[in-house]
Amino acid sequence: MDNEIQQSLANIAGGNHLLGSAGEFGLLLAFLHNSPNTRHDDGPAFSMSEITAMFRDKQLPEGWSTWKKTARDWIVHTSALAGSAGVALAKRKIFS
């Protein structure tokens, strides 16, 4: 990815809490996207045992260094999260 594009995305995400949060969760999902414990039947289904181990037990999943992690996965997950959150926020503002 072009450095200028990366910098622009970082600036946008840093200046907006919604995008920043989506970016953080996007990183988590990109990290776990290619885990052998992630199922891809109808969209990704992440392993709760891996997530629990990371947050509660402060342990990275076994074999984490062997699976692929990509900027593309981060962008895909972040975009999906930000888009869904943006739609929900817009609906909330319209109906409030």
Secondary structure by P-SEA (a helix, b strand, c coil): ccaaaaaaaaaaaaacaaaaaaaaaaaaaaaacccccccccccbbbbaaaaaaaccccccccccccccccaaaaaaaaaaaaaaaaaaaaaaaaac
